């Protein structure tokens, strides 16, 4: 390594100026994903090696094992301001901020792992996420045996589904911020351990009260895989490679009844939870032995600790070690900011309501499908579970159509360039075409499902169309929120998750009564009219979104690259 002159740290007044320009952790993480902000080495650290600055002396024999750049950190430990305001006479201690050398090529960077190993990690984490979502909906197949055993009503039994989903919505408010301090791996291990533990009282519950409490705590514990798992994919895959791994996380809760129907019909309802316990135990072992830490700031902290030990120089620091924000403050903001976006951002609010209605309808169908197919067509519990296969196939088809929407997005970008825009520039509204189409496909599918209950195959076909529309809406909404609120992307997605979980918890509570009182046709039509009422909003935001962003204090008014 060439020998150059080290640069002293700035004075306290300079540090204060840097602090005033620093972003919080969420902002910086979002900028890294969205490509905004200053050019960095991939971890939010500006590389100053080319500015002829030397790190402290390290043992030459270990340089090949632990490599690093010299950088200067801002007050928050992530934003870096390498300005020329350092005083030559400053005698303050000098910090050397650890970063990846060569970006993804650093051997300690998780993106440098082999593709096979990275895919093994994704499969383990996504199958763990699938286990959690199956636990949410598989519960609905136990009603026929559990309700008479506990001498309870259908409405009270349905609370077990609603409380589990409520836990899925509340858990990320706490678990996601904790992963930013301790990393992904500890959160995965402890949350899935408690998820497994709370499945035990579900399996052996002597009464409905025990079941309801255990269901909420189980959902709260398992929610980490629905909030943190996507971050793991971003840790180990570059941005342009994310779409294929993320497809594995789109398996919806309808898989639960597919499995649970056969288990309940041929054994007892308790075996539905025994199977989940076995599955969760296998997943926990796979996580413990095969899923390493992938969160870059935490890995850089480990790298800094090694450097301090090897060199005896305490000046080596990881960006996360310079953070001044406390854990309670981070959790508090993770709970407050999503509601700020919901209350003050009409685009975020309406798109979150649209996606929340769709998930609410999906969970309502867990009660409606048995009414339609068991009472109307005489299906068994196992056969009723198979009817959800139509919706699952529809979602897979929706995922497979993603290349078509990517080509449309590229066409809009080229069209913008031809009109004088900067090369590669884009607008968040270009993400909305799949949502626009999906928002109208969904009510069409619901009307078809409601008014064609005979023969039995016709409503299943319309449920397939419903699944396609749901995926189209979700794919556009999620990517639009990230592009429209790049600095607050995590909060925007948390707001969406909270809204979806709230509707998914509430809709099943009145679904059965609505179908019994209004009839299958009109009950489904009410849902269709509700979805249809929200359908124009994506069109309005596509046309007027740029103007709304210009008047927003949260949304980005600039184009994305």
C-alpha positions as CSV (number, residue, x, y, z in Angstrom):
1,X,0.0,0.0,0.0
2,X,1.4,3.4,-0.9
3,X,2.6,5.6,2.0
4,X,0.9,8.9,2.2
5,X,0.1,11.5,4.8
6,X,-2.8,11.1,7.2
7,X,-5.3,13.9,7.6
8,X,-6.4,15.1,11.1
9,X,-10.0,15.2,12.1
10,X,-11.9,18.5,12.2
11,X,-12.4,20.8,15.1
12,X,-15.5,20.7,17.3
13,X,-17.1,23.6,15.4
14,X,-16.5,21.8,12.1
15,X,-18.0,18.6,13.5
16,X,-21.0,20.6,14.5
17,X,-21.4,21.9,11.0
18,X,-21.1,18.3,9.7
19,X,-23.6,17.1,12.2
20,X,-26.1,19.7,11.0
21,X,-25.8,18.2,7.5
22,X,-26.1,14.6,8.6
23,X,-29.0,12.4,7.8
24,X,-30.5,9.9,10.2
25,X,-30.0,6.2,9.8
26,X,-33.2,5.7,7.9
27,X,-32.4,8.4,5.4
28,X,-29.0,7.1,4.7
29,X,-30.1,3.6,4.2
30,X,-32.8,4.7,1.8
31,X,-30.3,6.8,-0.2
32,X,-28.1,3.8,-0.5
33,X,-31.0,1.8,-2.0
34,X,-32.2,4.6,-4.2
35,X,-28.9,5.7,-5.5
36,X,-29.2,9.3,-4.1
37,X,-26.7,11.3,-2.3
38,X,-23.0,11.5,-2.8
39,X,-21.1,8.8,-4.6
40,X,-19.9,6.2,-2.1
41,X,-18.3,2.8,-2.0
42,X,-21.7,1.1,-1.4
43,X,-21.9,1.4,2.3
44,X,-22.5,5.1,2.7
45,X,-18.7,5.8,3.1
46,X,-16.9,8.1,0.7
47,X,-13.6,6.6,-0.3
48,X,-10.7,9.0,0.4
49,X,-7.9,6.6,-0.6
50,X,-7.4,8.6,-3.8
51,X,-6.9,11.7,-1.8
52,X,-3.6,10.3,-0.5
53,X,-4.5,9.5,3.1
54,X,-2.9,6.7,5.1
55,X,-4.6,4.5,7.6
56,X,-2.7,3.6,10.8
57,X,0.0,1.0,10.6
58,X,-1.3,-2.6,10.6
59,X,0.6,-5.9,10.5
60,X,1.6,-6.6,6.9
61,X,0.8,-10.3,7.3
62,X,-2.9,-9.5,8.0
63,X,-3.5,-6.9,5.2
64,X,-4.5,-9.6,2.8
65,X,-7.2,-10.8,5.2
66,X,-8.7,-7.5,6.3
67,X,-8.7,-4.7,3.9
68,X,-10.1,-1.2,4.3
69,X,-10.2,2.3,3.0
70,X,-9.5,5.5,4.9
71,X,-12.6,7.6,5.3
72,X,-14.0,10.5,7.4
73,X,-17.4,10.0,9.0
74,X,-20.1,12.5,9.7
75,X,-21.8,12.9,13.1
76,X,-24.2,10.1,12.5
77,X,-21.6,7.7,11.4
78,X,-23.0,7.2,8.0
79,X,-23.1,10.5,6.1
80,X,-19.6,11.5,5.2
81,X,-18.4,15.0,4.4
82,X,-14.7,15.0,3.3
83,X,-14.6,18.8,2.9
84,X,-11.3,20.7,3.1
85,X,-12.2,22.5,6.3
86,X,-9.8,20.5,8.6
87,X,-7.3,22.6,10.4
88,X,-3.6,21.6,9.9
89,X,-3.0,22.5,13.6
90,X,-5.9,20.4,14.9
91,X,-4.6,17.9,17.5
92,X,-7.9,16.1,18.2
93,X,-7.8,12.3,18.0
94,X,-8.1,11.0,14.4
95,X,-10.7,8.4,13.5
96,X,-10.2,6.0,10.6
97,X,-13.6,4.9,9.3
98,X,-13.7,1.3,8.0
99,X,-15.3,0.6,4.6
100,X,-15.3,-2.1,2.0
101,X,-12.4,-2.2,-0.3
102,X,-13.4,-2.5,-3.9
103,X,-17.1,-2.4,-3.0
104,X,-18.7,-5.8,-3.4
105,X,-15.3,-7.4,-4.0
106,X,-14.2,-7.2,-0.4
107,X,-14.0,-10.8,0.9
108,X,-15.9,-9.7,4.1
109,X,-18.7,-8.2,2.0
110,X,-21.6,-10.7,1.9
111,X,-22.1,-9.8,-1.8
112,X,-18.8,-11.5,-2.5
113,X,-20.1,-14.9,-1.4
114,X,-20.8,-17.4,-4.1
115,X,-24.1,-17.2,-5.9
116,X,-25.0,-20.7,-4.6
117,X,-24.5,-19.7,-1.0
118,X,-26.4,-16.5,-1.4
119,X,-29.3,-18.4,-2.9
120,X,-29.2,-20.9,0.0
121,X,-29.6,-18.0,2.4
122,X,-32.5,-16.5,0.4
123,X,-34.3,-19.8,0.3
124,X,-33.9,-20.4,4.0
125,X,-35.1,-17.0,5.0
126,X,-38.0,-17.0,2.5
127,X,-39.1,-20.5,3.5
128,X,-39.1,-19.2,7.1
129,X,-41.2,-16.3,6.0
130,X,-43.6,-18.7,4.3
131,X,-43.8,-20.7,7.5
132,X,-45.0,-17.6,9.3
133,X,-47.6,-16.7,6.7
134,X,-48.8,-20.3,6.6
135,X,-49.3,-20.1,10.4
136,X,-51.5,-17.1,10.0
137,X,-54.0,-18.7,7.5
138,X,-53.6,-22.4,8.3
139,X,-55.4,-21.6,11.5
140,X,-58.7,-21.1,9.6
141,X,-58.8,-24.8,8.7
142,X,-59.1,-25.7,12.4
143,X,-62.5,-24.1,13.0
144,X,-64.7,-27.1,12.2
145,X,-63.0,-29.1,15.0
146,X,-61.7,-26.5,17.4
147,X,-65.0,-24.5,17.8
148,X,-67.1,-27.5,19.2
149,X,-64.1,-28.6,21.4
150,X,-63.7,-25.2,23.0
151,X,-67.5,-24.5,23.1
152,X,-67.0,-21.1,21.5
153,X,-68.4,-19.2,18.6
154,X,-67.1,-18.7,15.0
155,X,-66.6,-15.0,15.7
156,X,-64.4,-15.6,18.8
157,X,-62.4,-18.2,17.0
158,X,-61.8,-15.8,14.2
159,X,-60.1,-13.5,16.7
160,X,-57.2,-15.9,16.6
161,X,-56.6,-15.0,12.9
162,X,-57.1,-11.3,13.5
163,X,-54.8,-11.2,16.5
164,X,-52.0,-13.1,14.7
165,X,-52.2,-10.6,11.8
166,X,-52.2,-7.7,14.3
167,X,-49.0,-9.1,15.7
168,X,-47.5,-9.2,12.2
169,X,-48.3,-5.5,11.8
170,X,-47.0,-4.3,15.2
171,X,-43.9,-6.5,15.5
172,X,-41.9,-4.7,12.7
173,X,-42.2,-1.4,14.6
174,X,-39.8,-2.8,17.2
175,X,-37.9,-5.6,15.5
176,X,-36.8,-3.7,12.4
177,X,-35.1,-0.9,14.4
178,X,-33.4,-3.5,16.6
179,X,-31.9,-5.2,13.5
180,X,-30.2,-1.9,12.7
181,X,-28.3,-2.0,15.9
182,X,-27.6,-5.8,16.4
183,X,-27.8,-7.1,12.8
184,X,-30.1,-9.5,11.0
185,X,-28.9,-12.8,12.5
186,X,-29.7,-12.2,16.2
187,X,-33.1,-10.9,15.3
188,X,-33.8,-14.0,13.1
189,X,-32.7,-16.5,15.7
190,X,-34.5,-15.0,18.7
191,X,-37.7,-14.0,16.9
192,X,-38.0,-17.4,15.3
193,X,-37.2,-19.1,18.6
194,X,-40.1,-17.2,20.3
195,X,-42.3,-17.9,17.3
196,X,-41.7,-21.6,17.8
197,X,-42.2,-21.4,21.6
198,X,-45.6,-19.6,21.2
199,X,-46.7,-22.4,18.7
200,X,-46.5,-24.8,21.6
201,X,-49.4,-23.3,23.6
202,X,-51.4,-23.1,20.4
203,X,-50.9,-26.8,19.8
204,X,-51.8,-27.9,23.4
205,X,-54.3,-25.0,24.3
206,X,-57.0,-26.2,26.7
207,X,-59.3,-23.3,26.0
208,X,-59.9,-20.5,23.5
209,X,-58.3,-17.8,25.8
210,X,-55.0,-19.5,25.7
211,X,-55.2,-19.9,22.0
212,X,-55.9,-16.2,21.4
213,X,-53.0,-14.9,23.6
214,X,-50.6,-17.4,22.1
215,X,-51.7,-16.4,18.5
216,X,-50.9,-12.7,19.1
217,X,-47.5,-13.4,20.6
218,X,-46.7,-15.9,17.9
219,X,-47.5,-13.4,15.1
220,X,-45.6,-10.6,16.9
221,X,-42.5,-12.8,17.1
222,X,-42.6,-14.1,13.6
223,X,-43.1,-10.7,12.1
224,X,-39.3,-10.2,11.8
225,X,-39.3,-12.4,8.7
226,X,-41.8,-10.2,7.0
227,X,-39.9,-7.0,7.7
228,X,-36.2,-7.8,8.0
229,X,-36.0,-10.6,5.4
230,X,-36.2,-8.1,2.5
231,X,-33.2,-6.3,3.9
232,X,-31.3,-9.5,3.8
233,X,-31.9,-9.9,0.1
234,X,-30.6,-6.3,-0.4
235,X,-27.6,-7.1,1.7
236,X,-26.4,-10.0,-0.4
237,X,-27.6,-9.0,-3.9
238,X,-26.8,-5.9,-5.9
239,X,-29.8,-3.6,-6.7
240,X,-30.1,-4.7,-10.3
241,X,-30.3,-8.4,-9.2
242,X,-33.0,-8.0,-6.6
243,X,-36.1,-8.9,-8.5
244,X,-35.5,-12.6,-8.8
245,X,-34.7,-13.3,-5.1
246,X,-37.6,-11.1,-4.0
247,X,-40.1,-13.2,-5.9
248,X,-39.7,-15.9,-3.3
249,X,-41.1,-13.6,-0.7
250,X,-44.4,-13.0,-2.6
251,X,-45.9,-16.4,-1.6
252,X,-49.1,-15.3,-0.1
253,X,-51.1,-16.7,2.9
254,X,-53.3,-18.8,0.7
255,X,-50.7,-21.5,0.9
256,X,-51.8,-22.1,4.5
257,X,-55.3,-23.5,3.7
258,X,-53.8,-25.7,0.9
259,X,-51.7,-27.5,3.6
260,X,-54.0,-27.2,6.6
261,X,-57.1,-28.6,4.9
262,X,-55.6,-32.0,4.4
263,X,-54.0,-32.1,7.9
264,X,-57.2,-31.2,9.6
265,X,-59.4,-33.6,7.6
266,X,-57.2,-36.7,8.0
267,X,-55.9,-36.1,11.6
268,X,-57.0,-33.5,14.2
269,X,-56.8,-29.7,14.3
270,X,-53.9,-29.9,16.8
271,X,-51.7,-31.6,14.2
272,X,-51.9,-28.4,12.1
273,X,-49.8,-26.8,14.9
274,X,-47.6,-29.9,15.4
275,X,-46.7,-29.7,11.7
276,X,-45.9,-26.0,12.1
277,X,-43.7,-26.8,15.1
278,X,-41.7,-29.4,13.2
279,X,-41.4,-27.0,10.2
280,X,-40.3,-24.1,12.5
281,X,-37.8,-26.3,14.3
282,X,-36.2,-27.3,11.0
283,X,-36.1,-23.7,9.9
284,X,-34.6,-22.5,13.1
285,X,-31.8,-25.1,12.8
286,X,-31.1,-24.0,9.2
287,X,-31.0,-20.3,10.3
288,X,-28.6,-21.1,13.1
289,X,-26.1,-23.1,11.1
290,X,-26.4,-21.7,7.5
291,X,-27.5,-18.0,7.7
292,X,-24.6,-15.7,8.6
293,X,-24.8,-12.0,9.5
294,X,-25.4,-10.0,6.3
295,X,-26.1,-6.5,7.6
296,X,-23.2,-4.4,6.2
297,X,-22.9,-1.8,9.1
298,X,-22.6,-4.6,11.7
299,X,-20.0,-6.5,9.5
300,X,-18.0,-3.3,9.3
301,X,-18.1,-3.0,13.0
302,X,-16.7,-6.5,13.3
303,X,-14.0,-5.5,10.8
304,X,-13.1,-2.4,12.8
305,X,-12.9,-4.5,16.0
306,X,-10.4,-6.8,14.3
307,X,-8.3,-3.9,13.1
308,X,-8.2,-2.4,16.6
309,X,-7.1,-5.7,18.0
310,X,-4.5,-6.3,15.3
311,X,-3.0,-2.8,15.3
312,X,-3.6,-1.7,18.9
313,X,-4.9,1.5,17.5
314,X,-8.3,2.6,18.8
315,X,-8.8,5.1,16.0
316,X,-10.3,2.5,13.6
317,X,-14.1,3.0,13.7
318,X,-17.0,1.5,11.9
319,X,-19.8,3.9,10.8
320,X,-22.3,2.3,13.2
321,X,-20.0,2.9,16.1
322,X,-20.3,6.7,15.6
323,X,-24.1,6.7,15.9
324,X,-25.4,8.8,18.7
325,X,-29.1,7.8,18.4
326,X,-30.3,5.5,21.2
327,X,-32.4,2.4,20.7
328,X,-35.5,3.8,22.4
329,X,-35.3,6.9,20.2
330,X,-34.9,4.9,17.0
331,X,-37.9,2.7,18.0
332,X,-40.0,5.8,18.8
333,X,-39.3,7.3,15.4
334,X,-40.0,4.1,13.7
335,X,-43.5,4.2,15.2
336,X,-44.2,7.9,14.6
337,X,-43.0,8.6,11.1
338,X,-45.2,6.0,9.3
339,X,-48.2,7.8,10.8
340,X,-46.9,11.2,9.7
341,X,-46.8,9.9,6.1
342,X,-50.3,8.4,6.4
343,X,-51.7,11.7,7.8
344,X,-49.9,14.3,5.7
345,X,-49.2,12.5,2.4
346,X,-52.3,11.9,0.3
347,X,-50.5,9.7,-2.2
348,X,-49.1,7.5,0.5
349,X,-52.4,7.3,2.3
350,X,-54.6,6.4,-0.7
351,X,-52.1,3.8,-2.1
352,X,-51.8,2.2,1.4
353,X,-55.6,2.1,1.7
354,X,-55.8,0.4,-1.8
355,X,-53.3,-2.3,-1.0
356,X,-54.8,-2.7,2.5
357,X,-58.3,-3.3,1.1
358,X,-56.9,-6.1,-1.1
359,X,-55.1,-7.9,1.7
360,X,-58.2,-7.5,3.8
361,X,-60.3,-9.1,1.1
362,X,-57.8,-11.9,0.8
363,X,-58.1,-12.7,4.6
364,X,-61.8,-12.3,4.4
365,X,-61.8,-15.0,1.7
366,X,-60.5,-17.5,4.3
367,X,-63.9,-17.4,5.8
368,X,-65.9,-16.8,2.6
369,X,-64.4,-19.7,0.6
370,X,-65.7,-22.4,3.0
371,X,-69.2,-20.8,2.8
372,X,-69.2,-20.7,-1.0
373,X,-67.6,-24.1,-1.7
374,X,-68.7,-26.2,1.3
375,X,-72.3,-25.1,1.5
376,X,-72.9,-24.5,-2.2
377,X,-70.9,-27.3,-3.7
378,X,-70.5,-29.8,-0.8
379,X,-66.7,-29.6,-0.7
380,X,-64.7,-31.2,2.1
381,X,-62.2,-29.3,4.2
382,X,-59.3,-30.6,2.1
383,X,-61.1,-29.8,-1.2
384,X,-61.9,-26.3,0.1
385,X,-58.2,-25.8,0.8
386,X,-57.5,-26.7,-2.8
387,X,-59.7,-23.9,-4.0
388,X,-57.1,-21.4,-2.9
389,X,-54.8,-22.9,-5.5
390,X,-56.5,-20.7,-8.1
391,X,-55.5,-17.6,-6.3
392,X,-52.0,-18.9,-5.8
393,X,-51.6,-19.6,-9.5
394,X,-52.8,-16.1,-10.3
395,X,-50.2,-14.6,-8.1
396,X,-47.5,-16.7,-9.7
397,X,-48.7,-15.5,-13.1
398,X,-48.6,-11.9,-11.9
399,X,-45.0,-12.4,-10.8
400,X,-44.1,-13.9,-14.1
401,X,-45.5,-10.8,-15.9
402,X,-42.9,-8.6,-14.3
403,X,-40.6,-8.5,-17.3
404,X,-43.4,-6.9,-19.3
405,X,-43.8,-4.1,-16.8
406,X,-40.0,-3.6,-16.6
407,X,-40.0,-3.1,-20.4
408,X,-42.8,-0.6,-20.1
409,X,-40.8,1.3,-17.4
410,X,-37.7,1.4,-19.7
411,X,-39.9,2.7,-22.5
412,X,-41.2,5.6,-20.3
413,X,-37.6,6.4,-19.4
414,X,-36.5,6.5,-23.0
415,X,-39.5,8.6,-23.9
416,X,-38.5,11.1,-21.2
417,X,-35.0,11.2,-22.5
418,X,-36.3,12.0,-26.0
419,X,-38.2,14.9,-24.6
420,X,-35.0,16.4,-23.1
421,X,-34.7,14.7,-19.8
422,X,-31.3,13.6,-18.4
423,X,-30.1,10.2,-19.5
424,X,-31.3,7.5,-17.2
425,X,-33.5,9.8,-15.3
426,X,-37.0,8.7,-14.2
427,X,-40.1,9.7,-12.3
428,X,-41.7,7.7,-9.5
429,X,-45.0,7.8,-11.4
430,X,-43.5,5.5,-14.0
431,X,-43.8,2.7,-11.4
432,X,-47.6,3.0,-11.4
433,X,-48.8,1.4,-14.6
434,X,-49.1,-2.1,-13.1
435,X,-51.1,-0.6,-10.2
436,X,-53.4,1.2,-12.6
437,X,-54.3,-2.0,-14.5
438,X,-54.4,-4.1,-11.4
439,X,-56.7,-1.7,-9.6
440,X,-59.4,-2.4,-12.3
441,X,-58.6,-6.1,-12.7
442,X,-59.4,-6.7,-9.0
443,X,-63.0,-5.4,-9.0
444,X,-63.7,-7.2,-12.3
445,X,-62.5,-10.5,-10.7
446,X,-64.6,-9.9,-7.6
447,X,-67.8,-9.2,-9.6
448,X,-67.1,-12.4,-11.6
449,X,-66.5,-14.4,-8.4
450,X,-69.7,-13.1,-6.8
451,X,-72.1,-13.7,-9.6
452,X,-70.8,-16.9,-11.1
453,X,-70.9,-19.3,-8.2
454,X,-72.1,-22.2,-10.5
455,X,-70.3,-24.3,-11.7
456,X,-67.6,-24.4,-9.1
457,X,-64.7,-23.9,-11.5
458,X,-65.9,-20.4,-12.6
459,X,-65.3,-18.7,-9.3
460,X,-61.9,-20.4,-9.0
461,X,-61.0,-18.9,-12.4
462,X,-62.0,-15.5,-11.2
463,X,-60.0,-16.0,-8.1
464,X,-57.0,-16.6,-10.3
465,X,-57.6,-13.2,-12.0
466,X,-58.0,-11.7,-8.6
467,X,-54.5,-13.0,-7.7
468,X,-53.0,-11.5,-10.8
469,X,-54.5,-8.1,-10.0
470,X,-53.3,-8.2,-6.4
471,X,-49.7,-8.8,-7.5
472,X,-49.9,-6.0,-10.1
473,X,-51.2,-3.5,-7.5
474,X,-48.6,-4.5,-4.9
475,X,-45.6,-4.4,-7.3
476,X,-46.5,-0.8,-8.4
477,X,-47.3,0.5,-4.9
478,X,-44.2,-0.8,-3.2
479,X,-41.8,0.5,-5.9
480,X,-43.6,3.8,-6.1
481,X,-43.4,4.4,-2.4
482,X,-39.6,3.7,-2.4
483,X,-39.0,6.0,-5.4
484,X,-41.4,8.8,-4.2
485,X,-40.1,8.8,-0.6
486,X,-36.4,7.9,-1.0
487,X,-35.3,9.4,2.3
488,X,-38.3,7.9,4.2
489,X,-38.6,4.7,2.2
490,X,-38.5,2.5,5.3
491,X,-41.3,4.5,7.0
492,X,-43.4,4.5,3.8
493,X,-43.2,0.7,3.6
494,X,-43.9,0.5,7.4
495,X,-47.0,2.7,6.9
496,X,-48.1,0.4,4.1
497,X,-47.4,-2.7,6.2
498,X,-49.4,-1.3,9.2
499,X,-52.4,-0.4,7.0
500,X,-52.4,-3.8,5.3
501,X,-52.2,-5.6,8.6
502,X,-54.9,-3.5,10.2
503,X,-57.4,-4.3,7.4
504,X,-56.4,-7.9,7.2
505,X,-57.0,-8.2,11.0
506,X,-60.4,-6.4,10.8
507,X,-62.0,-7.9,7.6
508,X,-62.3,-11.5,8.8
509,X,-64.3,-10.3,11.9
510,X,-67.3,-9.3,9.8
511,X,-66.8,-11.4,6.7
512,X,-68.9,-14.4,7.6
513,X,-71.8,-12.3,8.9
514,X,-71.7,-10.2,5.8
515,X,-71.9,-13.2,3.5
516,X,-74.7,-14.8,5.6
517,X,-76.8,-11.6,5.7
518,X,-76.2,-10.2,2.2
519,X,-75.8,-13.5,0.3
520,X,-72.7,-14.6,-1.6
521,X,-73.4,-12.4,-4.7
522,X,-74.0,-9.1,-3.0
523,X,-71.4,-9.6,-0.2
524,X,-68.7,-10.0,-2.9
525,X,-70.2,-7.1,-4.8
526,X,-69.7,-4.9,-1.8
527,X,-66.1,-5.8,-1.8
528,X,-65.8,-5.2,-5.5
529,X,-67.4,-1.7,-5.2
530,X,-65.0,-0.9,-2.4
531,X,-62.0,-1.8,-4.5
532,X,-63.5,0.0,-7.5
533,X,-63.8,3.2,-5.5
534,X,-60.1,3.2,-5.0
535,X,-59.2,2.4,-8.6
536,X,-59.0,6.0,-9.9
537,X,-56.4,7.1,-7.5
538,X,-53.4,5.4,-9.2
539,X,-54.4,7.2,-12.5
540,X,-54.7,10.6,-10.7
541,X,-51.3,10.1,-9.1
542,X,-49.8,9.0,-12.4
543,X,-51.0,12.3,-14.0
544,X,-50.6,14.7,-11.1
545,X,-48.1,13.0,-8.9
546,X,-45.2,15.3,-9.8
547,X,-47.2,18.4,-8.8
548,X,-48.2,16.7,-5.5
549,X,-44.6,15.8,-4.8
550,X,-43.5,19.4,-5.4
551,X,-45.8,20.5,-2.5
552,X,-44.8,17.7,-0.2
553,X,-42.4,18.0,2.7
554,X,-41.6,14.2,2.6
555,X,-41.7,13.2,-1.0
556,X,-38.8,13.7,-3.4
557,X,-39.5,16.4,-6.0
558,X,-36.4,15.4,-8.1
559,X,-36.1,12.6,-10.6
560,X,-34.5,9.3,-9.8
561,X,-31.8,7.7,-11.7
